[in-house]
């Protein structure tokens, strides 16, 4: 029946659309878990950083704002999911 073909196509389009819209939400900003926060703190201290501000997970990396180095300089850092520093921007 022609009507059922249209209905199936519309349903398939709706399912695909919902899936595509849900994917970015799954990677939205979030705070680190307690375990992640402890690992991040250890990495920052091991690398000579003494203080930092907000930490969030976004787009597959941990973003750490207002990180203070032992020389007093301030940076924004990004750590990958293995807790390696992958980016350091002067703040």
C-alpha distance (Angstrom), angle and dihedral (degrees) to the residues before:
residue distance angle dihedral
X1 . . .
X2 3.78 . .
X3 3.81 93.1 .
X4 3.78 93.7 57.0
X5 3.83 91.4 50.9
X6 3.82 89.9 55.8
X7 3.80 90.9 46.6
X8 3.81 92.0 50.8
X9 3.81 91.2 47.8
X10 3.78 91.6 49.8
X11 3.79 91.2 48.2
X12 3.80 91.9 48.8
X13 3.81 90.8 49.5
X14 3.80 90.9 49.8
X15 3.81 92.5 50.5
X16 3.81 92.4 48.0
X17 3.80 91.3 47.0
X18 3.79 92.8 50.0
X19 3.80 90.8 49.2
X20 3.80 92.4 51.3
X21 3.79 92.1 48.4
X22 3.80 92.8 48.7
X23 3.83 94.7 52.3
X24 3.84 96.7 71.4
X25 3.79 90.7 46.4
X26 3.79 90.0 58.0
X27 3.82 89.3 59.4
X28 3.80 96.0 44.0
X29 3.78 122.7 131.2
X30 3.78 114.8 -71.4
X31 3.76 137.2 165.6
X32 3.80 117.1 -105.0
X33 3.78 118.5 -100.4
X34 3.81 117.5 -110.1
X35 3.82 90.1 -99.2
X36 3.80 92.5 48.8
X37 3.81 91.6 47.5
X38 3.82 90.6 52.5
X39 3.83 91.4 50.2
X40 3.81 91.6 47.6
X41 3.81 91.5 49.5
X42 3.82 90.9 50.4
X43 3.82 92.1 50.3
X44 3.80 92.7 47.3
X45 3.81 93.4 49.0
X46 3.84 91.7 45.5
X47 3.81 87.9 54.7
X48 3.80 94.1 51.3
X49 3.78 101.3 -100.1
X50 3.79 116.0 142.0
X51 3.81 106.2 -173.2
X52 3.80 140.9 7.8
X53 3.76 143.1 176.1
X54 3.77 132.3 -138.5
X55 3.80 120.5 0.9
X56 3.79 121.9 -162.9
X57 3.79 138.5 163.4
X58 3.80 112.9 -126.1
X59 3.81 133.5 157.9
X60 3.79 93.4 -5.0
X61 3.82 97.4 -50.8
X62 3.78 137.7 86.7
X63 3.80 110.4 -119.7
X64 3.79 115.4 -154.4
X65 3.80 116.6 -169.0
X66 3.80 130.1 -154.0
X67 3.81 97.0 8.1
X68 3.82 113.0 -178.2
X69 3.81 119.4 -148.4
X70 3.81 123.3 -152.4
X71 3.82 89.0 -100.8
X72 3.81 89.6 58.6
X73 3.80 95.8 -109.1
X74 3.79 117.3 137.5
X75 3.80 126.9 -135.1
X76 3.78 143.0 171.4
X77 3.80 109.7 -131.3
X78 3.78 135.8 -163.4
X79 3.80 122.6 -156.3
X80 3.78 123.8 -168.9
X81 3.80 124.0 -131.5
X82 3.82 88.8 -86.8
X83 3.82 88.7 57.9
X84 3.81 94.2 -111.8
X85 3.81 116.8 143.2
X86 3.80 104.5 -114.7
X87 3.81 101.5 168.2
X88 3.81 135.9 25.5
X89 3.79 119.5 -175.4
X90 3.80 122.8 -178.1
X91 3.77 107.7 -115.6
